[in-house]
Amino acid sequence: MTVPSRSVLDDPTLRAAAERLVSPIADPEVRAARLVWGVLSEPGEGSAGALVAECGAAGALRLVEDHLGGHPTPETGALSARELADMVRRWRPRLEAPMIAEVARAAARAGLSLQAPEAAGWPDRLADLGPHAPLCLWVRGDPEALAGLGRSAALVGARAATPYGEHVAGTLASELVEAGVAVVSGGAYGVDGAAHRATLGAGGLTVAFVAGGADRVYPAAHANLFQRIAERGAVVSEVAPGGTPTRWRFLQRNRLIAAVSGATVVVEAGWRSGSLNTAGHAAALGRPLGAVPGPVTSSTSEGSHRLLREFDATCITRGADVLELLGEWDAAGAAAGGPPAGEDRPHPDAMRVLDALGVRAWRTLDDIARRSGLSLGEVQAQLGLLALDGRVDSSSDGWRLARGG
């Protein structure tokens, strides 16, 4: 194993790139460390969050580098020695100063700012995620928009929304703006887009949490909408600039929407809609949860009706109902009911490996490890299982998704 001669935090190129970042983080070392952690870890990675919470951003990074270099590392309450070794293997493929410096330069070119818990304006509610709270956030637009979410509501729902769903989302957003409430959503088609557009049209504050880099536009057709959101509010992501929006990152993004908002309202959702995942996070965090009823014959409202029937969501028909939901929230209390039962999903590591592959290009193990944020050993294990299921193909050139698999 190669023993690093110095920490990436001491790399002059990386430090210079970090210092050029727009960020309210005053300490240069902390800023650089948060930058590194934003590249190393995947969204919601609790091991990284626990380690940083115990040792600090810079201290945790130096501990990881000592472990990589074969140096004795102190015991931590956050991770056992075995857990630390497993996580270090995951992080090693991304722990490269030139690559991290380029991420910082890309952020500067895109006009992104780097936010972290050490800076003023960091949303206090994110602390409720514990070790799964974001280690940093990249903001396109007004960095102070995050500080404006003290009184906010999330409006989420189906991408393939009906005209009814989009109309209700727009009406609720406009009424919330009149009451001085910020609107949070995910920037997607359907309900999300309708909520953002109505908020902008009413002159209110809206923040879009996205699953890829904040410098990317996904979906591409929302380029103009994202520009408008950035001009009046912010597009926010915990994924480093240039990062690809994957299924795993969408699921993790949903926890941020639920955590940062005072209440979550599902406007329109099918039985398996991803917005039910956001609702589950809100319920688990003790946030007030509401759902808008739809026609009993509409499949796009089956998820909303499920929340009303099985999970004690509050029936929402107008903006005043959302305001009541916000007023009733007691931060010390727990929401009634539990998170919606989720459908069976592949193992999270398998999902991340699949997200790192394509159907055309062959990718090496090293490339897959970098893209997925997993260690080489974990990538090999998951590829073996996926190959048995016929979901991936291998050749002397590497691995790719099986066609039609």
N, C-alpha and C positions, 0 to 999 in steps of 0.2 A: 504494500500500500504506500502510495506517495505521501510523504509528510509535508504539509504546507509550510512554507517558510514564514508566512505571515497571514494574518486574517485578511479576508476580502475587504474588511472595513478600513484597512490600512493601504489598500490599493489606490494610488493617486488618481488614476483615470476614473475609477468608480466614485471616489470622493468628490472629484470635480464635477462629474455628471450629476451627483446627488445635490450638490450645492447650487446648481443651476435650476433645480426644480422649484416650481412655485409651491410653497408649503409654509404653513404657520408653525411647523416644528422648529423651534429655535436651536436646539442642540444639534450640531452637524453630525455627530456620531449616531445619535438616536434616529435622525432623518435617514442616514445611510442604512442603518440596521432595519428600519421599517421598510425601506425600499427592497432590501434583500429578502426579508420575510414575505413581502408581497409577491416575489417571484418564486421563492422556494416552495411555499405551501399552497395546497389547493383550498378552495373555499370551505370553511367549516371544519378544518382539520383540528380536532380537539387536542391532539398531542402537542402540536405547535403552540396552540393557545395557552395550554397549561404550563408549558415550559417558559414561554415569554412572560406569563403572569408571575411566575416564581422568580425568574432570574433577570427580568428586564429584556428588552429587545436586543441590545448589544451583548449583554452577558449570556443570554441563551445562544446567540449565534457563535460566540467564542467557545462555549462549551461543546457545541456540535462540531466545530472545527478541531478542537482538541481530541474529541473522540475519533474523528476521521484520521487524524495524524497519529493515532496510537498512543496518545498521551493519557495519563490517568485523569479521570474525570470524577468530580465529587458526586455523592449520592444526591438525588433530588426527590422531593416529595411528589413532584409532578409525574415522573415516569420511572419505571423500574429500569435496571440496566438493560434488560432484554428489550423492553419497549423502546428505549432510546436507540439501541443498535438498529432495531427494525426501521425506525423513523429516519435515522441518519442515512440508511441505504436508499430510502425514498428520495431524500433531499439532495443526495450527492450529485446526480446528473445535472442539476440546475445550479449548483454552487460554483459558478464561473464568473469571475469579475467582469471580463469583457462583455459577456452576454447581458449581465445585469446593468452594466453601464449603458449599453445600447437601449435597453428598456427605458432607462431614465431619459436618454436623449429623445427617444420616440415620444415620450410623454411631454417633454418640453416642446417638441415640434407641433404636437397636437393641442397644446395649450391646456393640458391637464394639470390639476393640482393634486398633491399628495396630502391626505388627511390621516390622522392617527389619534389614539386616545390621549397622547401627551399634549395635544393642541386644543386651544379654546374652540368651542363650537361643535365638538364631537358629541353626537346624540347620546344622552345618558341612557336611554332605553336599550341601547345595544348591549349594555353590560348584563342584561337579563339572559343573554345567550351563554354566559359563563365562558368556559374555555372554547366554545364554538363561535364566539364573537369575532368579527373580522379583525385581522391584524393591521390592516390599513384600508383606506378607500381612495379610489381615483375619481376625481370630480371634473367633469367637463361642464363649464358654466360658472355659476356663482358659488364660490366655496362656502359662503355664508348661508347658502340655501339649507344645508343640513341643520344649522342652528335654528332655522325657522320651522322645524317640524315638531316643536313642542305641542302644538295643537294641530293635529293632522289625522286624516283617515285614509285608509287604503281602499281603493275601489278596484276590484279584480274580477275576472270572469273569462268567458270563452273567447278564443280567437275567432272561431266561426260563429260570431254572434249574430243574432237575428236583428232586424230593424228595431224590434221592441227592446232588446237588450241594450243596443247602442243608444236608443232614445232615453231609457231610464238612467243609464250611466251618465249621459250628458246633463240630464236634469238634476240628478243628485249632485254632480260636481259643481254646477252653477249655483245651486242653493247653498252648498258648503262654502263656496267662495264668498257669497254675500254675508255669511256668518263669520268670516275671517279664518276659516279652516283650510289648511294646506291639503292638497290631494297627492297621494302617493300611488304609483302603479308600476307596471313592468314594461311599458313601451311597446307592447305587442299589438297585433291586429285586434280588431273587435272591441271588446269592452275597454281594454287598456287605452287604446288609441282614442276612443270616444271620450273617456274621462280626461285624458291629457288635453285634448283639443278644446273641450268645453271649459276647462279651468283656464286655459290661456285666453280663450275668447272672453271670459268674464274678468280678466285682469288679475287672476289669482296666482299663487305659488304652487308649482307642481314639480315633483321630483320623480324621475324614472330610474329604477334600479334594473340594470341589465346583466345578462349572463356572460357576455363576452367583454372584451376590453372596452372602456368608455370611449376610445377613439374610433371604434368600429360602429357601423350602423347595421343593426339586424332587428327587424327585416329591412332590406335595402330600400323598399318603397317608403319607409318612414324617415328618409334622410332629411326632408324639409321639416317634419315634425320634431325630430331630434334637435335640429338647429334652433327652432323656435323655443323648445324646452330649455336648451342651454342658454339662450338669450335672456330668459325670464326666470329660470330656476336652475336645475342641474340634471345631468345624466350621470349616474353614479355606478361604479362597479368595484368589487374587491379583486377582480381578475386583472392581472397586469396588462398594460397596453399591448394591443395586437393579439390578445388571447381570443381563442375561438369559443363561441357559445355552444356548449355541449349539453346533453340531457342531464348529466350529473350537476353541471353548473347552474342549469335552470332550477333544479330542485333546491339547491343550496341558496340560490338568489332569493327564492320565495321566503326563506326564514328572515332575511333582512327586511323585506317589505312588511312582514307581520310584526317584527320586533320594533322597528323604528316608528310605527304608526300607533296612535292612541286607540284605534279600533280598526277592524277589518270587515269589509262588506263584500260579499260575493253577489254580484249583480245578476249574472246568468252563467250557469255551468251545467254541463252534461254529467252523466254518471261517473265518468272517469276523468273529468277535467283536471288539469294541473292546478287550477285555482283551489281545488279541495286540499291540495298539499299546503298551500298558503293558509287556508282555514285551519288545518291541523296544527301548523306552527303557532297560529294565533291562540288557539285553545290551549295548547301546551304551555304557552307563556303567560296564560291568565289574562289575555287581552279580550275585550268584548268582541263578540262575533255576531254579525248580522247577515241576513240573506234576503234577497228580493224574490218574492214568489212570481211564478210565470204561469202561462196556460198549462193546465193539467195534461193537455195532449202534446205538449212540446218536449221533445227529448233533450233539448238544450237547457231545460230547466230542471231536469231530474236530479242533478247534483244539488241545486239550491233547495229543492224540496226535501232532499235527504238530510241536509243540514238542519232544516226547520223541524223535521220529524224526529230525527235520531240524536241530534247533538245540541238541542236546546238553543239554536241560533235565534236571535231576535228578528222578528218579521220587519223588514224595512220597505216602506212604500213612498217615503218622501225624505227630504233633507233633515227635517225636524227630528225624524226617528234616529238619524245618525248622530245628531247633536245630543239627543237623550242618551244614546249609547255611550258617547264620550263623557257625559256628565256623571253617569252611574259608575264609571270605571273606578275601582279602588285598587291602587297599585299593590296593596298588601293582600288583596283577596284573590281567590282562584276562580276562573270561569267555570260555570257548571258544565259538566260533561267532559269528554275527552276528545282527542283528535279523531277525525274521521278515519275509519279503517282503510288502509291503503291496499292497493292490489299487489299481488306478488311481483317482485321486481328481481332482476338479476343481482348477483352479489355486487356491491358498490365498486370493488376493484375490477370486476369483469366489465362493468359499464364504462369505467374510465379507460380500459384498454380498447374496447370497441370504439369509443369516441375518438381515440388516437389513431385509428386505422381508416383507410379509404378503400374503395373498390378497385382503383386503378393502380396507384403507386405502391410498390413494395417498400416496406419500412423495416429498418433494422431494429434490433432490441434496444440499442442505445437511444434511437430516435423515439421509439414508443415510450421508453421510460421518461424521457424529457417531456414529451407531450402529455403524458398521463399523470406525472408527478409520483409514480410508483418506483420502487427499487427494481433492479434487473431481475432479482429472484422472484419478486411478486409478479412481474410481467411474464416471465417464463412459465410460472405456475398457472396463471390465468389463460395464457395462450394454449397450453396443453389441454386444459378443460374445454376451451372454446373450439379447439380443433376436433376433439371427440364429438362435440355437438354439431360439427359441420358448419360452424359459423365463421371460421377463418381458414385461409389457405396459407401454406408455406412453400418456399422454394429456396434455392441457393441465394436469391436476392433479398429474402426477408419474409415479411408477413403482410397479408392484406385481408380485407373482408371477403368472405365467400360470395360469389355472385348468386343472387337469389336466395342467400342464406338468411 
